């Protein structure tokens, strides 16, 4: 077991296989791979990707950005050359999977347009669609911040794209501000994602 857990890839393969066993159990209980089952599986994908995305956002803001000034300058390349690029890879692609699976889930459940219009498309008769729509728009803004501002500026700040020191410093500051913006938006977004299903059923 220690050998298995010492290897990240093998750990994740086993975790995925155990998840598939659980999914198969739900399928057996449910009886068919109908729309409800597919929606349940899609919700699982959405939650897993969302945890990875927001978890990394919180890692950057709760730990890395705050503690970087305390790291001796000669040790910072370990973060900027190895840890940050890897974390940013998972961060930005988790954002893609989270957004796409969320949109697919809303579409399959029939509330994509009402939610994206904050309920306007149906005359504001459903607070459920207004609330989840606000959450979806916050998540969309966060997604756009990742791909249009955080990642392009991080490439400069980390030296993935050639730039002088002044440009790196400016890009690092810009990336931090958009990352902090996403942190600001994350809690209200998560309120809608966590509470909507329970309050409205």
N, C-alpha and C positions, 0 to 999 in steps of 0.2 A: 504493500500500500504506500509506503514511503517513497518508493521509486516512481509510482504513478503520480503522486502529489508533487514530487520534485520537478516534474515536467509539465509546464503550463499547457502545452498543446494537448497532451494526453488527458490532463485534468478536464479541459474544456470538451474534448471528444466524449469522455465518459459522462460529463454533465449533460451534454446534448443528447446522448443515448438514453439517459435516465429520463430526460424531459420527453423524449419521443415515446417512451414506455408509458409515462403519465398521460400524454396526449392520446395514445392508443386506448388507454383505460377509459378516458372520457368518451372517446368514439364508441367503444363497446357499450358503455352505459347509455349514451345518447341514442345509439342504434343506427345512425346514418351520417354521412358527411354532407349534411344539408347546409343551408345558408346559415342557420344558427351556429352549427359546429364550426364552420369556416370563420364566422365572425368572432367566435371565442378564441380560435387559434390566432387570428389576426390581432385581437386585443392583446394576447400574450406577446406576440412579436413587438407590438407597439410599446408595451410596458417594459420589456427587456431593453429595447433600443433607447427608450426614454431614460431608464435608469442609468445606462452607460453614458448617454449624452449629458444629462444634468449632473451625474456623479463626477464626470470629468470637469464640467464647468465649476462645480464646487471645489474640486481639488485645486484647480488653477487659482480660484479666488480666496478660498479659505487657507490654502497652504503655500503654493508656489509663489504667487505674486507678493504675498505678505512677507515671506521669509527670504526671498532673493537678496534683499539688501543686507541680510545678516550673514550670507554665505561669502567666505573669502573670495576675492576676485579670481585667484588661481583655480578655484574649484567650480566656478560658474560654468565653464565649458562642458562639464559633465551633464549639467541640466540642459543647456542650450543646444548641445550637439547630439545628445542621446535620448534623454527623457522627454523633453518638450516635443520634438518632432514626432515621436511615437505616440505620445498622448494626443497630439493634435490630429494625427491620422484617424484614430478611433473616435475622437471628438466630432470631427466634421462628418464622417460617414455615419456615425450613430444619429446625427442630426437629420441626415437624408432619410434613413430608414424610419426614424420616428415620425417625421412629417408625412412621408408617403403612406405609411401604414395607418396613420391617423386619418388622413384624407380618404383612403380606401375604406376604412371602417365607417366613417361618417356617410360615405356614398352608399355602401352596402346596407346601412341601416336607414337610409332615406332622409337624412337630415343635412346633407352637405350644403345645399343651396340655402335652406333656412338659416343654418348656422353661420355661413360666410356672409350673409346679409344681416346678421344679428337679429333675425326674426322679421325683417322688413318685407321679405318676399311673401310672408303669410299674414301681414298686417299686425305684427307684434303681438300675436295671440299666445305665443309660447315663450314663457320666461326661460324654460329649459334650453331652447335653441339660442336665445340671446346670451345666456351665461356661457354655454359651451362655445358659442361663436366668439365671444371675447377671448376665451382661452385659446381657441384655434388661431385667432389673429395675433395674440401675444407670442405663441409658439412660432408662427410664420415670421414675425419680425425678428425673433431670436435666431431662426434659421438663416434669414437673409443677413443678419449681422455676422454670423459665423462665416458664410461664404463670400460676402462682399467686403467685409471690413477686417474681421479678426484674422482669418487665414491669410489673405494677401499681405497684411501688415506684419504678421508673424513670420512669414517667409523672409521679409526684409530684415526684421529684428534679429532673427536667428542666423542670418547669413546664408540662407538657402538661395536667396537672390542677392547678387552682388550690390553693395551700397556702401557709402562712406559712413563714418561713425555718427555724424549728425542725422543722416537719414534713418539709420538704425534706431537711434534714440527716439526720434519722432514717430517712427512706425511702431516701436514698442509701446509708447505712450498711447497712441491711437488704438492699438489692439487691446490694451488694458482697459481703456474707457468703454469700448464696445463690449468687452467681456464683463465689465462691471455693470453695464446697462442690462445685459442678459441676466446677470445675477439679480438685479433689481426687479426685472419682469418675471423671474422664475417663480417666486412664491405666489403671486396672484394667479399666474397661469396654472400652477399646480393645485390651487384651490378649486378651480373649475374642473380640472381633470379628476380630482379625488372626490369632490362632493356631488357633482352633477348626477352620477349614476345612482347614488344613494338617496339623495333628496327627491329626485324626479322618477326614479325607478327604471 
